[in-house]
Amino acid sequence: MTSLIQAFIACLCGAEPTIEETHISEKQPLLSPTPIRTTEETAARVIDTLNTTKKRGSELQIALNDIVGECGWTERLVEWILVKLEQVLREAEKLSPYLREAYEKSCEAATAIKGFVKDHPVFCTLVAIGVLVTIAPWMVEVLGFAEAGPVQGTFAAAWQARYAGYVPKGSLFSFFQRLGMKWAK
């Protein structure tokens, strides 16, 4: 009732009512909440880890899964990883020796196809990811290439939809799908 009277007086006089808290209605948390990173920040940390780590195989996979955390490997995260990877590859001199080797191998293959690298930087990024797949087979799974075919709702499924069901023999898509089928076993 007093709050109603205070509100009424505030309306008549034009003054703001003063609200006094006499008790705390909620307990303070014992642990501070874990800071939430954006998908872009997570992707940047994944690429940074790939570029700076000396770990390989399952150790690298564990480190990357720790970075990704509870949210998991979502399509949005993979898209951001591709964006960040493209940015890192544009500054090839800053790559770690491990990634530089993968980058140089993919550039050699792309250079053999003349001006293709300049005309199709995204495709070349995918080629670089193909080389990275030799480092981490689970990346193929993250992109959506599984033993039985592309996983619905993933990057691989969207890519296959561009072919309207007909995937040319020897295409990059068929290469990734073959990797997914071999590593799933």
Buried (B, 14 or more C-beta within 10 A) or exposed (E): EEEEEBEEEEEEEEEEBEEEEEEEEEEEEEEEEEEEBEBBEBBBBBBEBBBEBEBEEEEBBEBBEEBBEEEEBBBEBBEBBBBBBBEBBEEEEEBBEBBBEBBEBBBEBBEEEEEBBEEBEEBBBBBBBBBBBEBBBBBBBBBBBBEEBBBEEBBBBEBBEEEEEEBEEEEBBEBBBEBBBEBEE
